[in-house]
Amino acid sequence: MIGLVGLRVARKPPDEEHPYGHRKFETLAAVGIFVFLVVVVVEIGRAALNSLAGEAPPRVTWLSFAVMIVTLCVNLAVVRYEASSGRRLKSELLRADAVHTRSDVFATIGVLVSLVAVRLGLHVLDPIAGIAIAILIAHTSYEIARDTTGILSDRAAIDEEQIREAVMGVPDVIGCHHIRTRGSLDHVFLDLHVWLPADAPLREAHRLSHVVKDRLMDRFPQIADAVIHIEPPPGEK
């Protein structure tokens, strides 16, 4: 539900209040998945510790195994499809949810192992498996938090040297600096300063800036917009 709402809002075009678009709402949806995972970690860990403290062991039937086996099959299919779609669409929300579902796969395997242990009379393995699953989901939460905070904190999205290499391939460009990028994998904003000959006419400098912009957007299709500041090289009067 969080993912569907986040994607619906993120696809809205730019408006007066959001001139850069609504793309970060997808990142906020990924943060929502992280929050729910943290709640899951706390609840599973608490239940496992209570079980270690002496609660009655769970009752295991054939239905217990059937539910978990069906769950495992469904989650494996979802992980495969969602992860491939996330890579193809460069969507951090789909990739975050794929990571979340992947943790469900390992958790389901852990549950199956604990169910077998309970059937064999090793009741203590059930809460131990619960603690292991909580640790696994906590690691998944960390991975999602690491990726989303990088986007929300405007971490550099494209390597600076790759951008400089593309810019320097344009004839008459002397150099560039102050290269800055931010955004997600598929929606990057770029701004930089480009050095052109000091005596270049304004019309020609403007034309070259568009050549630079086109070259960058062809080389890096994830760039949504690029702002180029034209200036003479250092030392020029």
N, C-alpha and C positions, 0 to 999 in steps of 0.2 A: 504493500500500500504506500509506504514511504517512497519507494522507487518510482511508482507510477505518478504520484503527485509531483515529485521532484522533476521528473522528465517533462511532464506537461507544462510546468512553469518555466523550465529552462529553455524550451523551444520557442518562447515568445520573442518577437523581434524587439530591437531597441526602442525605447520611448524617451520622453522628456526627462523622466525621473531616473531612467536606467540607460544612459547613452551608450554604455559598453555592452548592453544586452543583459540577459537574465541567466547566462550560462553558469554562474556560480551557485545557482539554486540546486543544480545537480550535485555539486560538491557538498552543499549543506545537507542534502538527502543522504549522502554517504556518511556524513557526521551523525545523522539520526540513526543509521544502522549501527555505527560504533556505540552510541549511547545504549541502544537495546542490548547489544552484546555484553556491555559492562553489567547491565542488570542481570543477564543470564549467568554470567560468571559468579556474581554474588549469590544468586539463588541456588545454583548447583553446588557451590562450595559450602554454603550454609547447610543444605540438606545432607551433603556427604558427611560433614562434621557431626551433625546430629545423629546420623546413622552409626558413626563410630562410637558415639557416646552411649549406645545401647538400645536404640530403637529396634523394633521388631523387623526381621529380615523381610524383603519383598517376596510376594507370592508369584512364582513363575509358572506359566502354563504354555501350551502350544501356541495360544494366541499371542503371547508376548513375543515369541520368535517370529511369528508370521508378520506382525506389525513392523518389527524392526527390519526384516528382510525386504519387505515392500518399500519401506522408507529408504533403505540403502540404495535400492535400484533407482528409485525416483531421483534421489539426490545426485547419484552418479550421472544420470542423464542431464540434469539441470546444470551441474558444474561444467560438463563438457560443452554444452551449447552456450551457456552464458559467458564462460571464459573466452571462447572463440569469438563470440559476438562483441565482447568488450574490447578485445584486441583489434578486431576489424573496424569498429566504430570509434576506437580510442576514447571509450567512456569510462571515467573513473567510478561512476555509480555501478555499472554492470560488473566491472572488475572487483569492486568492493563486495558486491553481493555474491559474486562467484567465490571469493575468498571465504566469505561467511558460510556459504553452502558447503564448501570444501571442508571446513571445520566440522560441519554436521556429518559428513561422510566418516571422518575419523571418530567422531563421537559415537556414531551408530555402531561402528565396529567395536568400540570399547564397551558399549552397552551389551552387544551380543556376547562378548567374552565374559562380562560379568554375569549375564544370565546363565551361561554354561556353568560358571563357578558356583552360583547359588544352587543350581540343580545338583551339583556334586557335593553340596554341603559346605562349601568354602564361602560363607556369608560375608566374611570380612573383606573379600575382594570387591564387593559391590561398592561400598563407600570409597575404597581406594581408587577404583576406576572413575568414580564421580569426581574425585579431586584431580585426577590426571586430565579428565575432559575439561574441567574448569581452567586448568593451566593452559591447555591447548587453545581454548576459545580466547583466553586472555592474550595469548601471543597473536592470534588473528586480529583482535581489537587493536593491538599495537601497530600492526602492519597497516590497517586502514587509517588509524590516526596519523601515522607518519606521512602517508601519501596526501591526505586531505589537508593537513596543516601546511604542507609545502605549497599547495595551491593558494590557500587562504592567506598565507604570509607573503605571497608574491615571490616565491623562490624562482630563480632563473630557469626558464623553460627550455631554452636552446643554448647549446654551447657557443660561447662568444667567438671562438676561433673559427668555427664553421661559418658564422655570419660574416666575419671579416674576410674569409676566403672568397665567399660569393660576391661581396661588394668590390673587392679588389680585382675581380675579373671583368669589371665594366671599364671600357676605355675612358681615359681622361680623369678617372678617379685617382686622387693622390693618396688618400688614406681615410680612415674613419676611427672614431672613438666614442666614448660614452654610450656603449651598446647596452641596452637593457631590454629584457624580455620578462613576461609574466603571463600566467594563465595555466590552463590545463593542457593535456597532451594534444587535443584536437582544436583548441581555441586559444591562440597565443597573440598577445599584443606586443609589438616591437617598436622601440624608438632608438634612434642613433644620430650621431653627427657625422656628416660626410664632408671631406675636404675636396674642394674643386679649385681649379686655377683662379687666382685672385682677379685676373682680368677677364674672366668669362662673362659674357653678357647675361643679364638676368634671364632672358628667354631660354638661352642654351643651358644655363644652370638648372632651370626648372625642368627642362626636357631630360637632362641627365638624372635628376632626382627620380623621375618616373621610370627611367630605365633601371635604376638601382632597385626601386620598389618592385617592379615587375620581376626582376631577376630573383629577388629574395622570395617573393610569393610563389614563383615557379619552383624554386629549390626547396622551399619549406611550405607545403600546402596547408599545414596547420596554422599558419599565420592568418589571423582574421583581419588585422589592419597593421600598417607600418607608418610611423610618423618620422620623416627624414628632415633634419635640420641642416641647411647648407651653410658652409663657412669656408674661408680661405685657410690654407695650412698654417700651422703655428709659425710665427716669425714674419709673416707677410704683413705689410702695411696696407 
